[in-house]
Amino acid sequence: MAKRDLEIGRDRIGIYEHVLPGGWTVWAGRTDADNDLLSTKATASDDWWFHVRGMSGSHVVLRAKPGEEPGREVLKAAAAIAAWYSKARGGGITPVSFTQGKYVRKPKSVKAGTVEIRKESVLKVRPALPTLDSPEEK
């Protein structure tokens, strides 16, 4: 895991970055403002977006790889990261919503970190960070 700032244009987004098996990259926002920018500015339409259901937590983005779809285990690992960076961290099996970036939008006049999603699916996972998180996998 690396704690770093991601620069998108003039915006700086505080994220936690993880690498999953197969070289998949996952970003998690650190604050409401970071979540807002991560979901609205840094997420591409073909990225996968995750958030724990029914409680507060980080917005988590699984970066798409050109010409490759993430398998179920990769999606579950990203969902487990979303559960880890949430109020559900100390709990057991947790439902996590996910959808592609193109189905995430920010309504007008809502507080930072609030988004609406469509075409949502749900995975039930235990909160966890990946065991592989080494720089040589990047």
N, C-alpha and C positions, 0 to 999 in steps of 0.2 A: 504494500500500500504506500502510496506517495500522497502527501498533502501538498497541494500546489495551487498556483493561480493560473487560470486559463484566460488568455486575452482574445477577445472577439471584438474587432474594431477598436472602439474607444472604451469598451467595457472590460472590467477585470472580474472574473468569477472565481470564487474560492471553491475548490473541489477536493474530494478524495478520489484518487485514481487507483483502480485495481486492474490486474491482468488475469484473465481466466485461461484455462487450458485451451490450446488452439490459437492463442494470441488475441482473443477477444478483449477489447478494452471497455471498462465500465467506469463511468463518472458519477459521483454522488455530490449534490450540493451541500454546503456547510451551513448556510443561513437561509431565511426566507427570501432575502434579496438575491442570494446566489441561486436558489431554486428557481426563482422567477427568470433570471437571465439564462440559466442552463436550459430551462424548458422552452423559452421563447426565442432565444438567439443562437444557442449552441447546438440544439437538437435538429438534425436533418430529417427530412420526411421519411427516410427509410431506416432511421435509427429506431430502437425499441425503448419505450419510456415506462418506468415502473414507479409505483407508490403503494405503501401499505394501505389497506382499506380501513376506513373508519377511525383513524387517529392520525396525529401529526407525525411527520417524518420527512426525510430527505427525498427530493426528486432524484431518481436514478436513471441513467441513460446507458444502454448497451449500444456501443457504436457499431454501425453496419459495416460489413466487409463487402466490397464490390463482387458481385456474382456468387455470393455465398449466403445461405440462410442459417441462422443459429439453430442448433438442435435443441431438443427439450432440456437436456442437462445444462446447456449454456443458459437458457432462459430461466431455469430453476436457480442456477447459481446467482444470476443477476437479481432475481426476486429475493433470494436470501440476503443479499447485500442491502436491498431496500428495507427488508424487515429489520436488519441489524441497525441501520441508521434511523430508527423510529422509536416511538414509545413502547413498541412491542418487543424490544430487544431481550428483555428478561423472560418473555413468555415462551410458550410452546409453539405448536404449529400455528402459523399466521397467514391469513389470506392477503395476497398482494395482487393488485390490479396492474395490467400491462396492456399496452397498445403501441402501434407505430407512431412515430413523431408527427406524421401528417394529421393524426387525429387528436392532437393536443393543442388547445388554444386558450388564450387568456381573455376572459371577458373584460369589458371596459369597467372602470371604476371599482375594481375589487383590490383587496390588499395584496401585497407582495407574496408570492408563493402560491397563490390561488389560481388553479386552472380548471378547465372543463375537458373531459375526454369522451371520445366516442369509440365504438367498436372495441370495447374492453373485454379482455379475458382475465381469468383469475387463476393463480397458482397458489397452492397451500404449501408453505415451506417453513422450516425452522430458521430463525435468524442466525446468520453466520457470515463470516468473511471467508474468501477463498483461501485454500491452503497454498495455492501457487500464487505468488505475488512477487516474482523475482524480476529484476530489471532485464536479465538476459532474455526473457520471454517477450519483451516488447517489440 
